[in-house]
Amino acid sequence: MKKIIFYSIFLIFHVNLFADVIKVTAVEYCPYICIPEKNNGLKGLNNEVLIEIYKKFGHKLAFEFMPWQRAVNELERGSYDLTPLVEANQYSNITLSKNVFIKYKISCFTRKNTPWSFKGVKSIGNLRIGVQNGFDYSSIHPEFDKYIKNETEKKSGKVSIISGEDATEKIIKMILADRLDFICDNEGVIMHFINTEKLQKKLKQAGVLNLDINYVGFSIKSKKAAEYKKIFDDNIIEFKKSDKYKKLLSKYGIEDPDINEKN
């Protein structure tokens, strides 16, 4: 009996001895990535999944929220270990998880009384769009991405690049004030804001660009990037099969296309 107790204490001590505090940088993207202080203690789907996966190995996560472009710069610099959401083929100093973390729709939203819906780049006409600084559409809709970059370079006034942790919220408020006409971003994030602020009568969904595929991004300058990446890739598929994951999806009102396809 004493040997069992001693061995158990040894295991606990061993795990704690080699436990890390993994530094995570992220932009607020609720309900996927939430700032608890602003959202009644909610951490967000992606953050909760990461916490569950890494705590099995004794690791804790320390989150710091900042504007997206700054988060990317800090991650590439090696100031942080990982970020919970990043698309493929965007950043040279960020290595991606082998397995997909989450997929979601990128949809356009405009004022309720605007008789418009996205049906290709030509349908935009003279409408004004707000884009979060650092947001890249190249893997989602290449033609749309080219349009955004061309109009930004020409300074035509059709594209406004908005910075800050709350860039999406700023853009939506500018749309409501008739300073912009539409936004194309994560449908779940925008719907979360619409529902939270009770804007259902003021904003509407106006077409879908495509499905966005996201991974966990690890800094290649992090000494333990390979280890953290392996832990995620070795555990995410199994975790997505669990009841705990289904409860988290329900908690945040999120649909995971991978789960729906398998069911």
The 8 nearest C-alpha neighbors of each residue, nearest first, counted from 0:
[[1, 3, 2, 4, 5, 6, 7, 8],
 [2, 0, 4, 3, 5, 6, 7, 8],
 [1, 3, 5, 0, 4, 6, 7, 8],
 [4, 2, 6, 0, 1, 5, 7, 8],
 [5, 3, 1, 7, 6, 2, 8, 0],
 [4, 6, 2, 8, 3, 7, 1, 9],
 [5, 7, 9, 3, 4, 8, 2, 10],
 [8, 6, 10, 4, 9, 5, 3, 11],
 [7, 9, 5, 11, 10, 6, 12, 4],
 [10, 8, 6, 12, 7, 11, 13, 5],
 [11, 9, 13, 7, 12, 8, 14, 6],
 [12, 10, 8, 14, 13, 9, 15, 7],
 [11, 13, 9, 15, 10, 14, 16, 8],
 [12, 14, 10, 16, 11, 15, 9, 17],
 [15, 13, 11, 16, 17, 12, 57, 18],
 [16, 14, 18, 12, 17, 13, 11, 57],
 [15, 17, 13, 14, 18, 12, 11, 19],
 [16, 18, 15, 14, 19, 13, 57, 58],
 [19, 17, 58, 15, 57, 16, 14, 20],
 [20, 18, 58, 21, 59, 17, 57, 60],
 [19, 21, 59, 60, 58, 22, 61, 18],
 [20, 22, 60, 19, 61, 59, 80, 23],
 [21, 23, 79, 61, 80, 60, 20, 62],
 [24, 22, 62, 81, 82, 79, 61, 80],
 [25, 23, 63, 82, 70, 62, 64, 79],
 [26, 24, 64, 82, 70, 65, 63, 27],
 [25, 27, 65, 67, 64, 66, 164, 28],
 [26, 28, 32, 33, 29, 164, 34, 25],
 [29, 27, 32, 31, 33, 26, 188, 30],
 [30, 28, 33, 31, 32, 188, 27, 43],
 [29, 31, 43, 32, 33, 251, 188, 28],
 [32, 30, 43, 44, 29, 45, 28, 33],
 [33, 31, 43, 28, 29, 27, 30, 46],
 [34, 32, 29, 43, 42, 27, 35, 30],
 [33, 35, 37, 36, 42, 38, 27, 32],
 [36, 34, 40, 41, 38, 42, 37, 33],
 [37, 35, 34, 38, 40, 39, 41, 33],
 [38, 36, 35, 34, 39, 40, 33, 41],
 [37, 39, 35, 41, 40, 36, 34, 33],
 [40, 38, 41, 35, 37, 36, 34, 42],
 [39, 41, 35, 38, 36, 42, 37, 34],
 [42, 40, 35, 38, 39, 43, 33, 34],
 [41, 43, 33, 35, 46, 34, 47, 32],
 [44, 42, 32, 31, 33, 30, 46, 45],
 [43, 45, 31, 47, 46, 48, 30, 247],
 [46, 44, 48, 31, 47, 43, 32, 49],
 [45, 47, 49, 43, 48, 44, 42, 32],
 [46, 48, 50, 44, 49, 45, 43, 51],
 [49, 47, 45, 51, 50, 46, 44, 52],
 [50, 48, 52, 46, 51, 47, 53, 45],
 [49, 51, 47, 48, 53, 52, 54, 46],
 [52, 50, 48, 49, 54, 53, 47, 55],
 [53, 51, 49, 50, 54, 55, 48, 234],
 [52, 54, 55, 58, 56, 50, 51, 49],
 [53, 55, 57, 58, 56, 51, 52, 50],
 [56, 54, 53, 57, 52, 51, 58, 50],
 [57, 55, 54, 53, 58, 14, 18, 52],
 [56, 58, 54, 18, 55, 14, 15, 53],
 [57, 59, 19, 18, 54, 53, 56, 20],
 [60, 58, 20, 21, 54, 19, 57, 61],
 [59, 61, 21, 20, 22, 62, 50, 23],
 [60, 62, 22, 23, 21, 20, 59, 63],
 [63, 61, 23, 24, 60, 22, 64, 25],
 [62, 64, 24, 23, 25, 65, 61, 22],
 [65, 63, 25, 26, 24, 27, 62, 66],
 [64, 66, 26, 164, 70, 25, 67, 69],
 [67, 65, 164, 163, 69, 26, 68, 70],
 [68, 66, 70, 26, 69, 71, 65, 133],
 [69, 67, 133, 71, 70, 66, 72, 132],
 [68, 70, 72, 71, 67, 66, 73, 65],
 [71, 69, 67, 73, 68, 72, 24, 65],
 [72, 70, 74, 68, 69, 73, 75, 67],
 [71, 73, 69, 75, 74, 70, 76, 68],
 [74, 72, 76, 70, 78, 75, 71, 69],
 [73, 75, 71, 79, 77, 76, 218, 72],
 [76, 74, 92, 72, 77, 73, 218, 93],
 [75, 77, 73, 74, 78, 72, 220, 218],
 [76, 78, 220, 74, 79, 75, 221, 218],
 [77, 79, 73, 76, 74, 80, 75, 221],
 [80, 78, 22, 74, 77, 23, 81, 24],
 [81, 79, 22, 218, 221, 217, 23, 21],
 [82, 80, 217, 23, 216, 79, 218, 24],
 [81, 83, 216, 24, 23, 25, 84, 215],
 [84, 82, 215, 45, 216, 81, 25, 85],
 [85, 83, 215, 214, 213, 82, 216, 86],
 [84, 86, 213, 214, 216, 215, 87, 83],
 [87, 85, 213, 214, 212, 89, 88, 84],
 [86, 88, 89, 85, 213, 95, 214, 138],
 [89, 87, 90, 86, 91, 138, 95, 137],
 [88, 90, 87, 86, 91, 135, 85, 93],
 [91, 89, 93, 92, 88, 75, 87, 94],
 [90, 92, 93, 89, 94, 88, 75, 219],
 [93, 91, 75, 219, 90, 218, 94, 220],
 [94, 92, 218, 217, 90, 91, 219, 216],
 [93, 95, 217, 216, 219, 218, 92, 96],
 [96, 94, 216, 215, 214, 217, 97, 93],
 [95, 97, 215, 98, 214, 228, 232, 216],
 [98, 96, 232, 95, 99, 214, 228, 229],
 [97, 99, 96, 232, 100, 214, 235, 236],
 [98, 100, 214, 101, 213, 97, 212, 96],
 [101, 99, 214, 213, 98, 215, 102, 235],
 [102, 100, 213, 99, 212, 103, 255, 214],
 [103, 101, 212, 211, 213, 255, 256, 210],
 [102, 104, 211, 210, 105, 101, 185, 212],
 [105, 103, 210, 186, 211, 209, 185, 106],
 [104, 106, 185, 184, 208, 186, 209, 207],
 [107, 105, 207, 183, 186, 208, 184, 206],
 [106, 108, 183, 205, 182, 206, 204, 207],
 [109, 107, 204, 205, 182, 181, 203, 183],
 [108, 110, 181, 202, 203, 180, 111, 205],
 [111, 109, 202, 113, 112, 201, 203, 175],
 [110, 112, 202, 201, 203, 113, 109, 200],
 [111, 113, 110, 114, 201, 202, 109, 203],
 [112, 114, 110, 115, 111, 109, 180, 116],
 [115, 113, 112, 116, 111, 110, 205, 109],
 [116, 114, 113, 205, 117, 109, 122, 123],
 [115, 117, 205, 206, 118, 114, 122, 107],
 [118, 116, 206, 119, 205, 122, 115, 123],
 [119, 117, 122, 116, 120, 206, 121, 123],
 [118, 120, 121, 122, 117, 123, 143, 208],
 [119, 121, 122, 123, 143, 118, 142, 146],
 [122, 120, 123, 119, 124, 118, 117, 143],
 [121, 123, 120, 119, 118, 124, 117, 116],
 [124, 122, 121, 120, 126, 125, 117, 119],
 [125, 123, 122, 126, 121, 120, 127, 157],
 [126, 124, 123, 127, 157, 122, 156, 180],
 [125, 127, 124, 123, 180, 157, 128, 181],
 [128, 126, 157, 180, 179, 158, 125, 181],
 [129, 127, 181, 158, 182, 180, 179, 157],
 [128, 130, 159, 182, 170, 158, 160, 179],
 [131, 129, 160, 161, 159, 132, 128, 182],
 [130, 132, 161, 134, 166, 160, 162, 133],
 [133, 131, 162, 160, 161, 134, 130, 68],
 [132, 134, 68, 131, 135, 67, 130, 162],
 [135, 133, 131, 132, 136, 130, 67, 68],
 [134, 136, 137, 133, 144, 138, 89, 139],
 [135, 137, 144, 139, 138, 140, 141, 134],
 [138, 136, 141, 144, 139, 135, 140, 145],
 [137, 139, 136, 140, 141, 87, 86, 135],
 [140, 138, 136, 137, 209, 211, 141, 210],
 [139, 141, 143, 142, 137, 136, 138, 144],
 [142, 140, 137, 144, 143, 145, 138, 139],
 [143, 141, 145, 144, 140, 146, 120, 137],
 [142, 144, 146, 140, 145, 141, 120, 147],
 [145, 143, 136, 141, 147, 137, 146, 142],
 [144, 146, 142, 148, 143, 147, 149, 141],
 [145, 147, 143, 149, 144, 148, 150, 142],
 [148, 146, 144, 150, 145, 149, 151, 143],
 [147, 149, 151, 145, 146, 150, 152, 144],
 [150, 148, 152, 146, 151, 147, 145, 153],
 [149, 151, 153, 147, 152, 148, 155, 154],
 [152, 150, 154, 148, 149, 153, 158, 147],
 [151, 153, 149, 154, 150, 148, 155, 147],
 [152, 154, 150, 155, 151, 149, 156, 148],
 [155, 153, 151, 152, 156, 150, 157, 158],
 [154, 156, 153, 157, 150, 151, 158, 152],
 [155, 157, 154, 158, 159, 127, 150, 151],
 [158, 156, 127, 155, 128, 126, 150, 159],
 [159, 157, 128, 156, 151, 127, 129, 150],
 [158, 160, 129, 130, 161, 128, 157, 156],
 [161, 159, 130, 132, 131, 129, 158, 162],
 [160, 162, 131, 132, 166, 130, 159, 129],
 [163, 161, 132, 166, 131, 66, 160, 164],
 [162, 164, 66, 166, 165, 161, 65, 67],
 [163, 165, 66, 65, 166, 26, 27, 67],
 [164, 166, 163, 168, 167, 169, 27, 66],
 [167, 165, 169, 163, 162, 168, 131, 161],
 [168, 166, 170, 169, 165, 171, 131, 189],
 [167, 169, 171, 165, 166, 170, 172, 192],
 [170, 168, 166, 172, 167, 171, 173, 165],
 [171, 169, 173, 167, 172, 168, 129, 166],
 [172, 170, 174, 168, 173, 169, 167, 175],
 [171, 173, 175, 169, 174, 170, 176, 168],
 [174, 172, 176, 170, 178, 171, 175, 179],
 [175, 173, 179, 177, 171, 180, 176, 172],
 [174, 176, 172, 173, 177, 171, 110, 201],
 [175, 177, 173, 174, 178, 172, 179, 171],
 [178, 176, 174, 179, 175, 173, 180, 110],
 [177, 179, 173, 176, 174, 180, 175, 127],
 [180, 178, 174, 127, 177, 173, 128, 181],
 [179, 181, 127, 174, 126, 128, 109, 177],
 [182, 180, 109, 128, 108, 179, 174, 127],
 [181, 183, 107, 108, 129, 128, 184, 130],
 [184, 182, 107, 106, 105, 108, 181, 185],
 [183, 185, 105, 106, 186, 182, 107, 189],
 [184, 186, 105, 188, 187, 104, 106, 189],
 [187, 185, 106, 189, 188, 105, 104, 190],
 [186, 188, 190, 185, 189, 191, 253, 30],
 [189, 187, 191, 185, 186, 190, 29, 30],
 [190, 188, 192, 186, 191, 187, 193, 185],
 [189, 191, 193, 187, 192, 188, 186, 194],
 [190, 192, 188, 194, 189, 193, 187, 195],
 [191, 193, 195, 189, 190, 194, 196, 188],
 [194, 192, 198, 190, 196, 191, 195, 197],
 [193, 195, 197, 191, 192, 196, 190, 198],
 [194, 196, 192, 193, 197, 191, 198, 190],
 [195, 197, 193, 194, 198, 192, 191, 199],
 [198, 196, 194, 195, 193, 199, 200, 192],
 [197, 199, 193, 201, 200, 196, 202, 194],
 [198, 200, 201, 197, 202, 193, 194, 203],
 [201, 199, 198, 202, 111, 197, 203, 110],
 [200, 202, 111, 198, 199, 110, 203, 175],
 [203, 201, 110, 111, 109, 199, 200, 198],
 [204, 202, 111, 108, 109, 110, 205, 201],
 [203, 205, 108, 107, 206, 109, 106, 202],
 [206, 204, 116, 108, 107, 117, 203, 109],
 [205, 207, 117, 116, 107, 106, 204, 208],
 [206, 208, 106, 209, 105, 107, 104, 205],
 [209, 207, 105, 106, 140, 206, 139, 210],
 [210, 208, 105, 139, 207, 104, 211, 140],
 [209, 211, 104, 103, 105, 212, 102, 139],
 [210, 212, 103, 102, 139, 104, 209, 105],
 [213, 211, 102, 86, 101, 210, 103, 99],
 [214, 212, 86, 85, 101, 84, 100, 99],
 [215, 213, 100, 99, 85, 84, 96, 95],
 [214, 216, 83, 96, 84, 95, 82, 85],
 [215, 217, 95, 82, 81, 94, 93, 85],
 [218, 216, 81, 94, 93, 80, 224, 95],
 [219, 217, 93, 220, 221, 80, 74, 75],
 [218, 220, 221, 93, 92, 94, 217, 224],
 [221, 219, 77, 218, 222, 76, 75, 224],
 [220, 222, 224, 218, 223, 219, 80, 77],
 [223, 221, 224, 220, 219, 225, 80, 226],
 [224, 222, 226, 221, 225, 227, 80, 228],
 [223, 225, 221, 227, 226, 222, 217, 228],
 [226, 224, 228, 223, 227, 229, 222, 217],
 [225, 227, 229, 223, 228, 224, 230, 222],
 [228, 226, 230, 224, 229, 225, 223, 231],
 [227, 229, 225, 231, 226, 230, 96, 224],
 [228, 230, 232, 226, 231, 227, 233, 225],
 [231, 229, 227, 233, 228, 232, 234, 226],
 [230, 232, 228, 234, 229, 233, 235, 227],
 [233, 231, 229, 234, 230, 98, 235, 228],
 [234, 232, 230, 231, 229, 235, 236, 237],
 [233, 235, 231, 232, 237, 236, 238, 230],
 [236, 234, 238, 237, 231, 232, 239, 233],
 [237, 235, 239, 238, 234, 240, 233, 232],
 [236, 238, 240, 239, 235, 234, 241, 233],
 [237, 239, 235, 241, 240, 236, 234, 244],
 [240, 238, 236, 237, 241, 244, 235, 258],
 [241, 239, 237, 238, 236, 242, 244, 245],
 [242, 240, 243, 238, 244, 239, 245, 237],
 [241, 243, 245, 244, 246, 240, 239, 238],
 [242, 244, 246, 241, 245, 247, 238, 239],
 [245, 243, 247, 246, 242, 241, 239, 248],
 [244, 246, 242, 248, 247, 243, 249, 241],
 [247, 245, 249, 243, 244, 248, 250, 242],
 [246, 248, 250, 244, 249, 245, 251, 243],
 [249, 247, 253, 245, 251, 246, 250, 252],
 [248, 250, 252, 246, 247, 251, 245, 253],
 [251, 249, 247, 248, 252, 246, 253, 44],
 [252, 250, 248, 249, 253, 30, 247, 44],
 [251, 253, 249, 250, 248, 254, 30, 247],
 [254, 252, 248, 251, 249, 255, 187, 30],
 [255, 253, 256, 248, 252, 259, 258, 103],
 [254, 256, 258, 257, 259, 102, 253, 101],
 [257, 255, 259, 258, 260, 254, 102, 103],
 [258, 256, 260, 255, 259, 261, 102, 101],
 [257, 259, 261, 255, 260, 256, 262, 239],
 [258, 260, 256, 262, 261, 257, 255, 254],
 [261, 259, 257, 258, 262, 256, 255, 254],
 [262, 260, 258, 259, 257, 256, 240, 255],
 [261, 259, 260, 258, 257, 256, 240, 255]]
